[in-house]
Amino acid sequence: MLPMILIFVLFYFMLIRPQRRQQKEHQLRLAALKSGDEVIACGGLHGLVTNVAERTVTLKIADNVKIKVEKQSVTTILKKSEEPALAPEAEKAETAPAN
C-alpha cells in the first residue's frame, strides 16, 4: 500500500501540480488579452487582436480580413500592446556617452 501512495505523491508533484499551474497562467494571460496584442491561435493563425469579448476574440489576419475565434484557442501571445516604447529623449540619453 505504501508504494502506491508514494507513486501517487510522485505523480502529483511531477505531473498534476505543474499542469494546473500552467493552466492558471494561461487563464490569466487570456484574461489580460487586449486590443493590439499579437497572438497565435491553435490552428497556427497569426493575428492582431482588434476586439475582445467575454468568450471570443476578433483577430485581424490580413488587410480587411477579420475572424472571430474562441478565446481558449489563443495559445501564444507574441507581443503585448502595452509594451512601453522609450521616449526619443530617453533613447538619446541611453546612447549618449557618459562624461
MISEFI-353730 format. One record per residue (C-alpha): residue number from 1; residue in one letter; z, x, y. Coordinates in Angstrom, 3 decimals, padded with zeros to 6 digits. Example, Ala and Ser with C-alpha at 12.3 -4.5 7.8 and 13.67 -1.06 7.14 Angstrom:
BEGIN
PT  num  residuo         w         u         v
PT    1        A   007.800   012.300  -004.500
PT    2        S   007.140   013.670  -001.060
% end
This chain:
BEGIN
PT  num  residuo         w         u         v
PT    1        M   000.000   000.000   000.000
PT    2        L   000.819   002.831   002.386
PT    3        P  -002.674   004.400   002.114
PT    4        M  -004.266   001.055   003.080
PT    5        I  -002.072   000.818   006.171
PT    6        L  -002.905   004.390   007.145
PT    7        I  -006.621   003.709   006.717
PT    8        F  -006.364   000.610   008.921
PT    9        V  -004.464   002.535   011.610
PT   10        L  -007.059   005.292   011.472
PT   11        F  -009.918   002.787   011.816
PT   12        Y  -008.153   001.114   014.715
PT   13        F  -007.768   004.315   016.729
PT   14        M  -011.148   005.771   015.795
PT   15        L  -013.404   002.693   015.932
PT   16        I  -011.896  -000.554   017.197
PT   17        R  -009.999   000.699   020.249
PT   18        P  -012.844   002.778   021.753
PT   19        Q  -015.302  -000.093   021.208
PT   20        R  -013.014  -002.521   023.070
PT   21        R  -012.659  -000.038   025.934
PT   22        Q  -016.456   000.288   026.188
PT   23        Q  -016.841  -003.499   026.216
PT   24        K  -014.291  -003.853   029.025
PT   25        E  -016.003  -001.132   031.070
PT   26        H  -019.394  -002.800   030.568
PT   27        Q  -017.963  -006.150   031.695
PT   28        L  -016.521  -004.523   034.817
PT   29        R  -019.863  -002.874   035.626
PT   30        L  -021.652  -006.212   035.227
PT   31        A  -019.105  -007.942   037.444
PT   32        A  -019.719  -005.314   040.152
PT   33        L  -023.511  -005.706   039.983
PT   34        K  -025.051  -006.261   043.440
PT   35        S  -028.440  -006.736   045.009
PT   36        G  -030.177  -003.402   045.468
PT   37        D  -028.881  -001.817   042.250
PT   38        E  -031.444  -000.211   039.960
PT   39        V  -030.905  -001.239   036.337
PT   40        I  -032.381  -001.110   032.848
PT   41        A  -032.376  -004.297   030.782
PT   42        C  -032.049  -004.205   026.988
PT   43        G  -035.801  -004.621   026.499
PT   44        G  -036.408  -001.395   028.405
PT   45        L  -037.341  -003.147   031.638
PT   46        H  -036.566  -001.089   034.729
PT   47        G  -035.954  -003.152   037.827
PT   48        L  -034.241  -003.606   041.137
PT   49        V  -031.631  -006.359   041.360
PT   50        T  -032.599  -008.901   044.005
PT   51        N  -030.184  -011.729   043.187
PT   52        V  -027.015  -012.039   041.129
PT   53        A  -025.830  -015.414   039.840
PT   54        E  -022.928  -016.257   037.568
PT   55        R  -024.829  -015.698   034.312
PT   56        T  -028.242  -014.406   035.406
PT   57        V  -029.732  -011.559   037.402
PT   58        T  -033.125  -011.570   039.125
PT   59        L  -034.970  -008.272   038.782
PT   60        K  -037.930  -007.073   040.808
PT   61        I  -040.030  -005.093   038.333
PT   62        A  -043.199  -004.682   040.434
PT   63        D  -044.618  -005.823   043.758
PT   64        N  -044.415  -009.624   043.882
PT   65        V  -043.107  -009.754   040.284
PT   66        K  -039.558  -011.004   039.759
PT   67        I  -037.954  -012.011   036.482
PT   68        K  -034.666  -013.672   035.692
PT   69        V  -032.624  -012.193   032.831
PT   70        E  -029.160  -012.809   031.429
PT   71        K  -026.508  -010.591   032.966
PT   72        Q  -025.492  -009.418   029.488
PT   73        S  -028.970  -007.964   028.933
PT   74        V  -028.388  -005.324   031.620
PT   75        T  -027.482  -002.216   029.652
PT   76        T  -027.540   000.578   032.230
PT   77        I  -027.021   000.754   035.978
PT   78        L  -029.087   003.683   037.223
PT   79        K  -028.333   003.685   040.933
PT   80        K  -025.772   001.704   042.863
PT   81        S  -026.931   000.228   046.163
PT   82        E  -023.721   001.255   047.907
PT   83        E  -024.139   004.990   047.400
PT   84        P  -023.223   006.469   050.750
PT   85        A  -026.009   008.366   052.433
PT   86        L  -024.973   011.238   054.658
PT   87        A  -025.481   010.709   058.334
PT   88        P  -028.003   013.112   059.897
PT   89        E  -025.182   014.839   061.843
PT   90        A  -023.190   015.360   058.644
PT   91        E  -026.224   016.829   056.885
PT   92        K  -026.766   019.301   059.715
PT   93        A  -023.095   020.265   059.718
PT   94        E  -023.169   020.941   055.979
PT   95        T  -026.316   023.106   056.159
PT   96        A  -025.347   024.991   059.318
PT   97        P  -023.962   028.494   058.708
PT   98        A  -020.257   028.945   059.444
PT   99        N  -019.331   031.495   062.116
% end
